Amino acid sequence: MYQFIVNPGAGAGRGYRIWKRLEHQLEMNSQEYRVFFTEHQGDAAEIARVLTAEKDEAKVIVIVGGEGTYNEVLNGVSFKGLLTFGYVPVGFRNALSKGFQSFWKVDRQARRILHPKYYRMLDYGVITFGNEEIVSRRFAGRCGIGLDAALCHNLLCCPVRNQMTRLHLTKILRFGIGLKQLFLAKPTKGYILLDGTQKVEFNHIYFITFMVRREEKKKKNGGILNDDGKMTVYVGNSARKTKMIPILRDLVMGVRRKERGIRVFECSEAEIHLARPLAVHVDGESCMCQENLAVRCIPKRMRVIGS
């Protein structure tokens, strides 16, 4: 049986409309399913926790929502038995939606989920932080500290976010918020320890971002796409704040290219130690401000319906 976890408010209400179209396709195929709607933050994690509390038959959990809903489900599930994920991205293009059909193609989404041709074995990441109380959070796409996270924090509480989403102006909003946060940003000193061996120090850190979706490294083998157990690390470091503007633009547009002021590394795990706390996020969700982080990649753990 398919278990759907739907965030009806995702994408400025687009989540509910897309679910109704999916529901029609499910009924046309006489498919047995259950649906759970989220109402508040944390609901998706609690639903996923209950659904996977016992190790019994194989489960298929399909997420209809944005990055935040996906992240909640990932943090709520227990990998006790055979668990398969499906994802219908409702928000506009984000770090998780790459490789999945557009939310406009709902009919294709339904066919892909009901009649999967192959499965992907994907990595996910775990971030650990805290001094008195140690906290661990899973993430499926990206996590970060600094400017990227400050942008996410502000976007979550932006009063015009839904209106801009309806008008397809999300990127303009993100760039505007990003410029504001860049103007307020104060770079800090610190270092990153890669795989426990390579220590790299920086004097003007604006952001450090980790990506586990390394699609360019995936290869088709018997219909299964595998991640490689590595993360890509982007470090924004520059003595001149103006040099961060084109990097911020590319960050908002989802473009990854080499530019002066940004360093790129690859690793399976890393530690970050900064001179002062900066904002932290996982898949766009706030983890408040931290100064010490540990990040590691869990390889080939998520079984996901391919598109």
DRENDREN-958803 format. One record per atom (N, C-alpha, C): x, y negated, z negated. Coordinates in steps of 0.05 Angstrom, whole numbers, padded with zeros to 5 digits, always signed. Layout:
N
XYZ
...
! end
This chain:
307
+00017+00024+00000
+00000+00000+00000
+00018-00025+00000
+00009-00044+00016
+00024-00070+00017
+00014-00088-00006
+00034-00101-00019
+00028-00120-00041
+00036-00148-00031
+00017-00166-00027
+00023-00192-00018
+00023-00212-00041
+00044-00227-00043
+00046-00249-00063
+00045-00275-00047
+00024-00290-00050
+00019-00314-00033
+00019-00339-00049
+00034-00358-00040
+00034-00385-00052
+00016-00402-00034
-00010-00406-00041
-00028-00420-00023
-00021-00450-00019
-00006-00461-00038
+00001-00490-00036
+00027-00495-00022
+00041-00474-00014
+00067-00478+00000
+00063-00492+00027
+00082-00508+00034
+00080-00522+00060
+00057-00541+00060
+00052-00555+00038
+00029-00574+00036
+00003-00561+00043
-00002-00537+00032
-00027-00523+00036
-00027-00504+00060
-00005-00503+00074
-00004-00485+00098
-00004-00456+00089
+00005-00449+00065
+00006-00422+00055
-00021-00408+00056
-00041-00422+00047
-00068-00409+00047
-00079-00405+00075
-00075-00424+00093
-00085-00422+00120
-00071-00398+00135
-00045-00396+00130
-00031-00374+00143
-00040-00347+00131
-00045-00346+00105
-00054-00321+00093
-00081-00313+00105
-00099-00331+00109
-00125-00324+00121
-00122-00311+00148
-00103-00321+00164
-00098-00309+00190
-00085-00282+00187
-00067-00279+00168
-00055-00253+00163
-00077-00233+00153
-00094-00243+00136
-00115-00226+00125
-00133-00215+00147
-00139-00231+00167
-00155-00223+00189
-00141-00200+00205
-00115-00203+00209
-00100-00182+00223
-00099-00156+00207
-00096-00158+00180
-00096-00134+00163
-00123-00119+00165
-00145-00134+00164
-00171-00122+00166
-00176-00110+00193
-00166-00122+00214
-00169-00112+00241
-00154-00085+00244
-00132-00082+00229
-00116-00057+00229
-00125-00037+00208
-00146-00044+00193
-00156-00027+00171
-00134-00019+00152
-00117-00038+00146
-00094-00034+00128
-00101-00038+00099
-00094-00019+00082
-00099-00022+00054
-00078-00041+00042
-00087-00060+00026
-00069-00080+00014
-00081-00092-00011
-00064-00105-00026
-00072-00122-00049
-00059-00149-00046
-00073-00170-00054
-00062-00197-00052
-00063-00210-00079
-00042-00225-00086
-00040-00239-00111
-00032-00268-00104
-00049-00287-00113
-00044-00315-00108
-00030-00328-00132
-00010-00345-00127
+00003-00360-00148
-00011-00386-00152
-00012-00395-00177
-00024-00421-00184
-00004-00440-00196
+00015-00429-00211
+00034-00446-00225
+00062-00435-00221
+00082-00452-00227
+00110-00443-00225
+00114-00420-00244
+00128-00399-00235
+00133-00376-00251
+00113-00353-00246
+00091-00359-00234
+00070-00337-00229
+00082-00315-00211
+00096-00323-00190
+00106-00303-00171
+00126-00284-00184
+00142-00295-00202
+00161-00278-00217
+00147-00258-00235
+00126-00267-00249
+00111-00250-00267
+00096-00228-00251
+00084-00236-00229
+00070-00216-00212
+00090-00194-00202
+00113-00203-00193
+00133-00184-00183
+00143-00166-00206
+00146-00177-00230
+00155-00161-00253
+00135-00139-00259
+00109-00146-00259
+00088-00126-00265
+00087-00105-00243
+00090-00113-00218
+00088-00094-00195
+00110-00074-00195
+00134-00082-00205
+00157-00064-00204
+00166-00054-00232
+00148-00056-00251
+00155-00048-00279
+00160-00018-00281
+00146-00002-00265
+00149+00027-00267
+00161+00038-00241
+00178+00059-00245
+00189+00072-00222
+00171+00094-00212
+00155+00089-00192
+00137+00109-00182
+00140+00111-00151
+00118+00106-00137
+00120+00108-00108
+00135+00084-00096
+00143+00087-00071
+00156+00065-00057
+00137+00041-00055
+00148+00017-00056
+00132-00008-00056
+00141-00026-00034
+00122-00040-00022
+00127-00061-00002
+00115-00086-00012
+00131-00106-00018
+00122-00132-00028
+00127-00153-00006
+00106-00165+00003
+00108-00185+00025
+00103-00213+00012
+00122-00231+00016
+00121-00258+00005
+00111-00277+00026
+00090-00292+00020
+00080-00313+00038
+00084-00340+00023
+00105-00354+00031
+00112-00379+00017
+00138-00390+00026
+00149-00407+00010
+00175-00420+00017
+00198-00408+00001
+00220-00422+00001
+00244-00413-00013
+00239-00408-00043
+00224-00426-00055
+00219-00424-00084
+00204-00399-00091
+00183-00392-00075
+00167-00368-00080
+00184-00344-00077
+00200-00343-00056
+00219-00320-00051
+00238-00317-00074
+00249-00339-00083
+00268-00338-00105
+00255-00327-00131
+00230-00336-00136
+00216-00326-00160
+00212-00296-00159
+00203-00286-00136
+00198-00257-00132
+00225-00242-00136
+00246-00252-00124
+00272-00238-00126
+00281-00237-00155
+00275-00258-00171
+00283-00258-00199
+00264-00242-00217
+00240-00236-00207
+00221-00221-00222
+00222-00191-00218
+00231-00182-00194
+00229-00153-00188
+00250-00137-00203
+00244-00111-00207
+00263-00092-00217
+00269-00072-00195
+00295-00068-00190
+00303-00050-00168
+00304-00021-00179
+00282-00011-00189
+00282+00016-00201
+00277+00037-00180
+00260+00032-00161
+00254+00052-00140
+00259+00040-00113
+00248+00053-00092
+00251+00043-00065
+00233+00019-00062
+00245-00004-00058
+00231-00029-00056
+00238-00043-00029
+00217-00050-00015
+00220-00064+00011
+00207-00091+00010
+00222-00111+00020
+00211-00138+00021
+00202-00145+00049
+00181-00161+00051
+00173-00174+00075
+00171-00204+00070
+00176-00220+00090
+00176-00249+00085
+00162-00263+00108
+00142-00280+00101
+00129-00297+00120
+00135-00326+00112
+00155-00339+00125
+00163-00366+00116
+00141-00386+00123
+00133-00400+00103
+00111-00420+00106
+00122-00448+00109
+00143-00455+00094
+00154-00481+00097
+00170-00484+00122
+00180-00508+00128
+00196-00512+00151
+00223-00499+00148
+00238-00497+00170
+00263-00482+00171
+00280-00486+00147
+00288-00464+00134
+00305-00466+00110
+00326-00443+00111
+00342-00441+00090
+00364-00421+00090
+00354-00393+00091
+00328-00388+00083
+00318-00361+00083
+00303-00354+00108
+00293-00373+00123
+00276-00368+00146
+00291-00360+00171
+00317-00364+00171
+00333-00357+00195
+00331-00327+00199
+00326-00319+00223
+00324-00291+00230
+00295-00280+00227
+00277-00296+00217
+00249-00288+00215
+00233-00303+00235
+00210-00291+00243
+00193-00305+00262
+00182-00331+00250
+00178-00351+00267
+00166-00376+00258
+00139-00372+00245
+00132-00389+00226
+00106-00386+00213
+00083-00392+00232
+00089-00404+00255
+00068-00409+00275
+00059-00383+00288
+00077-00363+00289
+00072-00338+00303
+00061-00317+00284
+00037-00322+00273
+00026-00305+00252
+00019-00278+00263
+00009-00276+00287
+00003-00250+00298
+00027-00232+00300
+00049-00244+00308
+00074-00229+00310
+00084-00221+00282
+00080-00239+00263
+00087-00233+00235
+00072-00208+00225
+00046-00207+00231
+00030-00185+00222
+00039-00159+00235
+00044-00160+00261
+00053-00135+00274
+00080-00126+00264
+00098-00145+00259
+00124-00138+00249
+00123-00125+00221
+00105-00135+00204
+00102-00124+00177
+00088-00097+00177
+00067-00095+00193
+00051-00070+00193
+00065-00048+00209
+00081-00055+00229
+00094-00035+00246
+00124-00042+00249
+00139-00040+00227
+00167-00048+00228
+00183-00030+00246
+00201-00042+00263
+00218-00027+00281
+00244-00020+00267
+00253-00036+00248
+00277-00030+00234
+00277-00046+00208
+00297-00041+00191
+00300-00055+00165
+00328-00066+00163
+00330-00088+00149
+00356-00100+00143
+00364-00094+00114
+00389-00088+00110
+00399-00086+00083
+00415-00112+00077
+00403-00130+00061
+00415-00156+00057
+00428-00159+00030
+00448-00176+00029
+00460-00183+00003
+00443-00203-00011
+00446-00205-00037
+00436-00228-00052
+00458-00237-00072
+00455-00261-00082
+00475-00271-00101
+00464-00273-00129
+00483-00275-00148
+00476-00279-00176
+00493-00302-00187
+00480-00321-00199
+00494-00344-00211
+00491-00342-00241
+00512-00346-00256
+00512-00344-00285
+00523-00370-00297
+00509-00381-00317
+00517-00406-00329
+00507-00408-00357
+00516-00428-00372
+00508-00432-00399
+00530-00429-00419
+00529-00443-00441
+00550-00441-00462
+00539-00425-00486
+00519-00436-00499
+00508-00422-00522
+00490-00398-00513
+00475-00402-00492
+00458-00381-00482
+00464-00376-00453
+00474-00351-00447
+00481-00345-00419
+00456-00338-00403
+00454-00352-00380
+00431-00348-00362
+00441-00338-00335
+00427-00318-00324
+00434-00308-00297
+00409-00311-00279
+00414-00320-00254
+00393-00323-00235
+00401-00311-00208
+00384-00296-00196
+00389-00286-00169
+00382-00307-00148
+00395-00306-00125
+00387-00323-00103
+00391-00308-00077
+00373-00313-00058
+00372-00299-00033
+00386-00313-00010
+00387-00340-00012
+00399-00355+00010
+00423-00371+00002
+00420-00389-00017
+00442-00407-00024
+00439-00417-00053
+00461-00425-00064
+00461-00439-00089
+00482-00460-00088
+00481-00480-00106
+00501-00500-00104
+00501-00518-00129
+00522-00534-00130
+00526-00553-00152
+00535-00580-00140
+00523-00602-00150
+00531-00628-00140
+00510-00641-00123
+00519-00653-00101
+00501-00670-00084
+00478-00654-00072
+00483-00629-00062
+00463-00612-00051
+00441-00606-00071
+00450-00600-00096
+00431-00594-00117
+00415-00618-00126
+00428-00642-00128
+00415-00666-00135
+00393-00673-00115
+00398-00668-00090
+00378-00673-00069
+00354-00654-00074
+00359-00629-00080
+00337-00610-00085
+00321-00618-00109
+00335-00626-00131
+00321-00635-00155
+00302-00658-00149
+00311-00678-00134
+00295-00701-00128
+00272-00694-00109
+00277-00676-00091
+00256-00668-00072
+00233-00653-00086
+00239-00638-00107
+00219-00623-00121
+00199-00641-00135
+00208-00665-00144
+00190-00683-00158
+00182-00708-00142
+00188-00707-00115
+00182-00730-00098
+00152-00733-00094
+00139-00756-00100
+00110-00759-00099
+00099-00758-00070
+00116-00763-00050
+00106-00764-00023
+00115-00739-00007
+00124-00719-00021
+00135-00695-00008
+00114-00681+00010
+00090-00677-00001
+00069-00663+00014
+00060-00679+00039
+00058-00705+00035
+00050-00722+00058
+00070-00721+00080
+00096-00722+00073
+00117-00721+00093
+00119-00694+00106
+00112-00673+00091
+00112-00646+00103
+00090-00644+00124
+00066-00654+00117
+00044-00653+00136
+00051-00668+00162
+00067-00689+00160
+00074-00705+00183
+00099-00695+00197
+00110-00673+00188
+00134-00661+00199
+00158-00680+00197
+00159-00694+00174
+00180-00714+00170
+00198-00706+00146
+00199-00680+00141
+00214-00670+00118
+00244-00677+00120
+00255-00674+00144
+00284-00679+00147
+00291-00708+00142
+00273-00726+00150
+00277-00755+00145
+00276-00760+00115
+00257-00747+00102
+00255-00751+00073
+00280-00740+00059
+00289-00717+00067
+00313-00705+00055
+00337-00723+00059
+00340-00734+00083
+00363-00750+00089
+00362-00776+00072
+00338-00788+00070
+00335-00812+00053
+00342-00807+00024
+00332-00785+00013
+00338-00778-00015
+00368-00772-00017
+00379-00758+00003
+00407-00752+00002
+00425-00777+00002
+00418-00797+00018
+00433-00822+00018
+00431-00836-00010
+00408-00835-00022
+00405-00846-00049
+00423-00832-00069
+00422-00805-00068
+00439-00790-00086
+00469-00793-00081
+00476-00797-00056
+00504-00801-00049
+00513-00828-00060
+00496-00849-00058
+00502-00875-00069
+00506-00874-00099
+00490-00857-00113
+00492-00855-00142
+00514-00835-00151
+00523-00818-00133
+00541-00796-00140
+00568-00807-00150
+00579-00793-00170
+00606-00798-00180
+00621-00771-00178
+00640-00770-00159
+00655-00745-00155
+00670-00738-00180
+00676-00713-00184
+00690-00704-00208
+00713-00685-00200
+00731-00682-00219
+00754-00663-00215
+00745-00635-00223
+00759-00616-00213
+00753-00588-00221
+00768-00569-00203
+00762-00543-00208
+00775-00523-00191
+00756-00500-00187
+00761-00484-00166
+00746-00460-00160
+00765-00437-00159
+00757-00414-00172
+00774-00390-00172
+00760-00369-00155
+00773-00362-00133
+00761-00344-00113
+00771-00315-00118
+00752-00297-00121
+00758-00268-00125
+00779-00263-00147
+00780-00281-00166
+00798-00278-00189
+00827-00282-00184
+00834-00290-00159
+00862-00292-00152
+00870-00319-00141
+00853-00331-00124
+00860-00356-00111
+00847-00380-00125
+00864-00397-00137
+00855-00421-00151
+00859-00445-00133
+00837-00460-00128
+00839-00484-00112
+00829-00508-00128
+00846-00528-00131
+00838-00552-00146
+00830-00575-00128
+00811-00591-00138
+00801-00614-00123
+00799-00638-00142
+00804-00662-00131
+00802-00687-00147
+00776-00702-00143
+00762-00698-00120
+00738-00714-00114
+00717-00695-00104
+00705-00679-00121
+00685-00659-00114
+00657-00673-00113
+00644-00671-00090
+00616-00681-00088
+00597-00657-00089
+00604-00635-00078
+00586-00612-00079
+00602-00586-00073
+00592-00564-00084
+00602-00537-00077
+00577-00520-00071
+00575-00509-00047
+00552-00493-00039
+00560-00465-00031
+00545-00445-00040
+00549-00417-00033
+00527-00407-00015
+00534-00394+00006
+00514-00382+00025
+00519-00352+00026
+00497-00336+00022
+00499-00307+00024
+00488-00297+00051
+00473-00314+00065
+00462-00306+00091
+00483-00310+00113
+00500-00290+00117
+00523-00292+00136
+00514-00278+00162
+00496-00289+00176
+00484-00276+00200
+00504-00272+00222
+00523-00289+00224
+00542-00286+00246
+00560-00262+00243
+00560-00250+00219
+00576-00227+00214
+00561-00201+00217
+00534-00203+00220
+00518-00179+00222
+00520-00165+00249
+00519-00139+00248
+00520-00123+00273
+00498-00103+00272
+00487-00096+00295
+00466-00076+00297
+00479-00048+00297
+00470-00032+00278
+00479-00004+00276
+00454+00013+00271
+00445+00026+00292
+00422+00043+00288
+00397+00028+00280
+00394+00003+00288
+00370-00012+00281
+00370-00025+00254
+00393-00024+00240
+00395-00036+00213
+00416-00057+00214
+00409-00081+00203
+00428-00103+00202
+00439-00104+00173
+00465-00104+00170
+00478-00104+00144
+00493-00130+00139
+00491-00140+00115
+00509-00162+00107
+00536-00150+00100
+00556-00167+00095
+00583-00157+00092
+00594-00160+00063
+00577-00167+00044
+00586-00169+00017
+00602-00194+00010
+00603-00213+00029
+00618-00237+00025
+00600-00262+00025
+00608-00283+00011
+00595-00308+00011
+00612-00329+00025
+00599-00348+00038
+00614-00371+00049
+00611-00394+00029
+00634-00407+00023
+00635-00428+00003
+00642-00454+00018
+00625-00475+00014
+00630-00501+00026
+00636-00520+00003
+00659-00534+00004
+00666-00553-00017
+00669-00581-00004
+00651-00599-00013
+00652-00627-00004
+00671-00643-00021
+00694-00651-00011
+00715-00664-00027
+00727-00687-00010
+00725-00711-00020
+00736-00734-00005
+00740-00758-00024
+00762-00772-00020
+00767-00796-00036
+00749-00819-00027
+00739-00818-00003
+00722-00839+00008
+00693-00829+00011
+00675-00842-00003
+00647-00834-00003
+00634-00836+00024
+00642-00855+00041
+00630-00858+00067
+00635-00834+00085
+00656-00819+00080
+00662-00795+00096
+00642-00772+00090
+00626-00775+00069
+00607-00755+00062
+00580-00759+00077
+00577-00782+00090
+00551-00787+00104
+00547-00767+00127
+00566-00763+00146
+00561-00743+00167
+00558-00715+00156
+00571-00709+00134
+00568-00683+00122
+00540-00680+00110
+00530-00701+00098
+00503-00701+00087
+00483-00698+00110
+00487-00711+00132
+00470-00708+00155
+00469-00679+00165
+00492-00666+00167
+00492-00639+00176
+00480-00620+00156
+00483-00627+00130
+00471-00611+00109
+00440-00611+00111
+00429-00635+00116
+00400-00638+00119
+00390-00624+00145
+00405-00626+00166
+00397-00615+00192
+00402-00585+00194
+00416-00573+00174
+00422-00545+00174
+00445-00537+00192
+00462-00557+00199
+00485-00552+00216
+00509-00545+00199
+00524-00524+00207
+00549-00517+00193
+00572-00519+00212
+00588-00540+00208
+00612-00543+00225
+00634-00555+00209
+00658-00551+00219
+00682-00560+00205
+00685-00591+00208
+00687-00605+00186
+00692-00633+00187
+00712-00640+00166
+00724-00663+00169
+00743-00673+00149
+00727-00679+00124
+00737-00671+00101
+00723-00675+00076
+00708-00651+00066
+00708-00629+00083
+00694-00605+00074
+00713-00581+00078
+00716-00565+00057
+00733-00541+00058
+00715-00516+00058
+00723-00496+00073
+00707-00472+00075
+00723-00448+00066
+00712-00431+00049
+00725-00407+00040
+00706-00383+00042
+00717-00359+00039
+00701-00335+00037
+00709-00319+00013
+00690-00308-00001
+00696-00292-00025
+00673-00274-00033
+00678-00255-00051
+00657-00238-00062
+00647-00249-00088
+00664-00263-00103
+00656-00275-00128
+00674-00300-00133
+00664-00318-00149
+00678-00343-00154
+00671-00354-00181
+00689-00370-00192
+00684-00386-00217
+00688-00415-00210
+00671-00432-00221
+00673-00461-00218
+00677-00474-00245
+00696-00491-00248
+00701-00506-00273
+00705-00535-00266
+00686-00552-00276
+00687-00580-00269
+00692-00597-00295
+00701-00622-00290
+00707-00639-00313
+00682-00649-00327
+00660-00650-00312
+00635-00659-00324
+00611-00645-00310
+00588-00643-00323
+00565-00629-00311
+00554-00642-00286
+00545-00626-00267
+00531-00635-00243
+00506-00618-00239
+00487-00629-00224
+00462-00614-00218
+00468-00587-00205
+00452-00567-00211
+00455-00540-00200
+00428-00531-00189
+00428-00516-00166
+00403-00505-00155
+00408-00477-00146
+00386-00461-00144
+00386-00435-00131
+00362-00434-00112
+00368-00431-00086
+00347-00431-00066
+00329-00455-00068
+00340-00478-00075
+00325-00503-00077
+00312-00507-00104
+00313-00488-00123
+00301-00490-00149
+00321-00500-00169
+00313-00518-00187
+00331-00531-00206
+00341-00512-00228
+00366-00514-00234
+00379-00501-00257
+00391-00522-00276
+00381-00546-00275
+00390-00568-00291
+00419-00575-00284
+00434-00585-00303
+00462-00594-00298
+00481-00575-00313
+00502-00567-00300
+00522-00549-00311
+00550-00558-00303
+00570-00548-00318
+00598-00554-00311
+00614-00529-00306
+00605-00506-00315
+00618-00481-00310
+00599-00460-00299
+00606-00448-00276
+00589-00429-00263
+00605-00404-00255
+00592-00381-00254
+00603-00357-00242
+00583-00348-00221
+00593-00342-00197
+00576-00334-00175
+00587-00308-00163
+00570-00289-00158
+00579-00264-00145
+00558-00254-00125
+00568-00238-00106
+00551-00227-00085
+00545-00198-00091
+00519-00190-00090
+00511-00162-00093
+00506-00151-00065
+00523-00134-00055
+00521-00126-00027
+00500-00105-00021
+00486-00110+00002
+00468-00090+00014
+00448-00079-00006
+00435-00096-00021
+00417-00087-00042
+00387-00091-00035
+00381-00111-00018
+00353-00117-00011
+00346-00104+00015
+00325-00088+00014
+00315-00075+00039
+00292-00092+00049
+00296-00104+00073
+00278-00124+00084
+00268-00115+00111
+00242-00119+00116
+00231-00113+00142
+00243-00132+00163
+00253-00121+00184
+00266-00137+00205
+00245-00150+00223
+00254-00170+00238
+00236-00184+00256
+00244-00179+00285
! end
